[in-house]
Amino acid sequence: MACVLVVDDDVGIRESAAMALEKVGHRTLQAGDAASAQQLLREHRVDVVVSDIYMPGEDGLALLQSVSERRDPPRVILMTARGTITAGGAPPVSFTGTAWLDHQWGNFAGDPSALNWDWFSCRFDDRTELMLYRFRDRDGTPLITARNVTYVLRNGHSMTASTSFILPATESALEAAGHRWPLGWKLLVPSLGLAETVSAIVPDQLFRGTLVPTFYEGAATASGNENGQLKTGTCFVEETYG
């Protein structure tokens, strides 16, 4: 099993998380702040870091950045996100939850015709994860050479699948911003025996940009199977049109 470093300034949350991990067989280390976490990372071989975001001193995002710069970095899972949502002049609504970090690490693709893309990041209830994307040309035709699948196992280790398919799953679509945006997709990864139907939770999740073109970016549910076993979860979906 994995060695998991739990980082949280709240001792109750930290110890509860460590206890839950130990019950399923993992070995745990605990730190109350980012500086202590960095010390433990220097002293121990850690497979996964589970960290709070909001902590005194260096926060979880800074810790994530620091860990990612290590030569052989462990996987990092950020546990909390907090904030407020204000819409339509209504009073702000506070929320706490989890979040996806979407970061562009380099050029999208070497092919100059790769102008658009479909991107899915899914977290499943069995603690596995899937990241799947493909690029499309200006006409919407998928580019076979510009796609990838990364599957994260329960132990935090990842693997790359060789083939995948993204297919329309339903007739449901959003007509907006000069395009027809699908609201349902079928994700197929034959080498993993994975077949998932992904459905938008809210129809209109367009990011209506001014500096960048409008694109679809929002939450969805996933339901399907992996080698005949039921597999459900939540996904974050991004679609663009050039």
C-alpha positions in Angstrom: 0.0 0.0 0.0 1.0 3.7 -0.3 2.7 6.0 2.1 0.4 9.0 2.4 1.4 12.3 3.9 -1.6 14.2 5.4 -1.2 17.9 5.7 -3.7 20.0 7.6 -3.5 22.7 10.3 -6.7 21.3 11.9 -5.5 18.4 14.0 -8.9 16.8 14.1 -9.3 16.7 10.4 -5.7 15.6 9.9 -6.0 12.7 12.4 -9.4 11.6 11.0 -8.0 11.5 7.5 -5.0 9.6 8.6 -7.1 7.1 10.5 -9.4 6.5 7.5 -6.3 5.9 5.3 -4.7 3.5 7.8 -8.0 1.5 8.1 -7.7 0.6 4.4 -4.0 -0.4 4.7 -2.0 2.7 3.9 0.9 4.0 6.0 0.5 7.7 7.0 2.6 10.6 8.0 1.2 13.9 9.4 2.1 17.5 9.2 0.4 20.6 10.5 1.8 23.0 7.9 3.7 23.1 4.6 7.1 23.6 6.2 6.7 20.4 8.3 5.4 18.6 5.2 8.5 19.6 3.3 10.7 18.2 6.1 8.9 14.9 6.1 9.2 14.7 2.3 13.0 15.0 2.6 13.1 12.2 5.2 10.7 9.7 3.8 9.6 8.1 0.6 6.0 9.4 0.1 3.7 8.2 -2.6 0.8 10.6 -2.1 0.4 14.0 -0.4 -3.1 14.8 0.8 -3.2 18.5 1.8 -5.6 21.2 2.9 -5.5 24.3 0.8 -6.0 27.0 3.5 -3.3 26.9 6.1 -1.2 29.5 7.9 2.0 30.4 6.1 2.5 28.5 2.9 -0.8 27.2 1.6 -1.7 24.0 -0.1 -1.3 25.5 -3.6 2.2 26.6 -2.8 3.0 23.2 -1.4 1.6 21.6 -4.6 3.9 23.8 -6.7 6.9 23.0 -4.6 6.2 19.2 -4.6 5.7 19.2 -8.4 9.2 20.6 -8.9 10.8 17.6 -7.1 12.7 15.1 -9.3 10.3 12.2 -8.6 7.2 14.0 -7.2 4.5 12.2 -5.3 0.9 12.6 -6.4 -0.8 15.5 -4.6 -4.5 15.7 -3.7 -5.9 19.0 -2.4 -8.8 18.4 -0.1 -10.6 21.7 0.2 -11.8 24.7 -1.7 -13.7 27.6 -0.1 -15.2 30.8 -1.5 -18.4 32.7 -2.3 -20.6 32.8 -5.4 -22.5 36.0 -6.4 -24.9 36.0 -9.3 -27.8 38.1 -10.5 -27.5 40.6 -7.6 -28.4 38.0 -5.0 -26.5 37.8 -1.7 -23.2 35.9 -1.9 -23.4 32.2 -1.2 -20.6 30.6 0.7 -19.3 27.2 -0.4 -16.7 24.6 0.5 -15.7 21.7 -1.7 -13.1 20.1 -3.9 -11.8 21.6 -7.2 -9.9 20.7 -10.4 -6.6 22.4 -11.2 -6.5 23.0 -15.0 -3.0 24.1 -16.0 -1.5 24.4 -19.5 2.0 23.0 -19.2 3.1 23.8 -22.8 1.8 24.1 -26.4 -1.4 22.3 -26.9 -0.3 20.3 -30.0 2.4 20.4 -32.6 -0.2 20.1 -35.4 -1.2 23.7 -36.6 -4.6 22.3 -37.5 -5.3 21.3 -33.9 -7.5 24.3 -33.2 -10.2 22.8 -30.9 -10.4 20.1 -28.2 -12.6 18.0 -26.0 -11.2 17.4 -22.5 -12.5 15.2 -19.7 -11.2 14.8 -16.2 -13.2 12.3 -14.2 -13.0 11.2 -10.5 -14.7 7.9 -9.9 -16.3 6.7 -6.7 -13.9 3.7 -6.5 -11.0 6.3 -6.1 -9.7 5.9 -9.7 -9.4 8.8 -12.1 -9.4 9.4 -15.8 -8.1 12.2 -17.9 -8.9 12.0 -21.6 -8.6 14.5 -24.4 -8.5 14.8 -28.1 -7.9 17.7 -30.6 -10.1 18.6 -33.5 -9.4 20.6 -36.7 -11.4 23.7 -37.6 -14.1 21.5 -39.2 -14.5 19.4 -36.0 -12.8 16.3 -37.3 -10.8 14.5 -34.5 -7.1 14.3 -35.1 -5.9 10.7 -34.5 -2.4 11.8 -33.6 -3.4 14.4 -31.0 -5.2 12.6 -28.2 -4.3 10.9 -24.9 -5.7 9.0 -22.0 -4.2 8.8 -18.5 -5.8 6.5 -15.9 -4.9 6.8 -12.2 -5.2 3.7 -10.2 -6.4 3.4 -6.6 -2.8 3.4 -5.3 -2.1 6.8 -7.0 0.0 5.3 -9.8 -0.9 6.3 -13.4 -0.9 4.5 -16.7 -1.4 5.6 -20.3 -4.0 3.9 -22.5 -3.3 3.5 -26.2 -6.8 4.2 -27.7 -9.9 6.0 -26.8 -13.1 7.3 -28.3 -15.4 10.2 -27.5 -18.9 9.9 -29.0 -22.1 11.8 -28.7 -24.2 9.9 -26.1 -27.5 11.8 -26.4 -29.4 14.1 -28.7 -29.4 16.8 -26.0 -27.4 19.9 -26.8 -27.2 23.6 -26.0 -27.7 26.0 -28.9 -25.7 29.1 -27.9 -22.9 31.4 -29.0 -23.2 30.3 -32.6 -22.6 26.7 -31.9 -24.3 23.5 -30.9 -22.7 22.2 -27.7 -23.3 18.5 -26.8 -24.6 17.8 -23.3 -23.9 14.1 -23.3 -20.9 12.0 -24.2 -19.7 8.4 -24.4 -16.2 7.8 -23.3 -14.7 4.5 -24.4 -11.3 3.2 -23.5 -11.1 -0.4 -24.9 -7.7 -1.3 -23.4 -9.1 -0.6 -19.9 -12.5 -2.2 -20.6 -14.0 1.2 -19.7 -17.3 2.6 -21.0 -18.8 5.7 -19.4 -21.8 7.9 -20.2 -21.1 11.5 -19.2 -24.0 13.9 -18.8 -23.8 17.7 -18.0 -25.3 18.6 -14.6 -26.4 22.1 -15.8 -27.0 22.7 -19.5 -25.6 26.2 -19.9 -22.0 26.1 -18.5 -20.5 28.3 -21.2 -17.5 30.5 -20.3 -18.4 33.6 -22.2 -15.0 35.2 -22.6 -14.0 38.6 -23.9 -10.2 38.0 -24.2 -10.6 34.4 -25.3 -13.3 32.7 -27.4 -16.4 31.3 -25.7 -16.0 27.7 -24.6 -17.9 25.1 -22.6 -16.5 24.3 -19.2 -18.5 22.6 -16.5 -19.4 19.7 -14.2 -21.0 16.4 -15.3 -21.9 13.0 -13.9 -20.4 9.7 -15.1 -22.1 6.3 -15.1 -20.9 3.1 -16.8 -18.8 0.1 -16.2 -15.2 -1.1 -16.2 -14.9 -4.7 -17.3 -18.6 -5.3 -16.5 -18.4 -3.7 -13.0 -20.5 -0.6 -12.3 -18.4 2.6 -12.3 -19.8 6.0 -11.4 -18.3 9.4 -10.6 -18.1 13.1 -11.5 -16.3 14.8 -14.4 -15.1 18.2 -15.5 -15.6 18.8 -19.2 -14.1 21.4 -21.5 -15.0 21.9 -25.2 -13.9 24.6 -27.6 -14.6 25.8 -31.1 -12.1 28.0 -33.0 
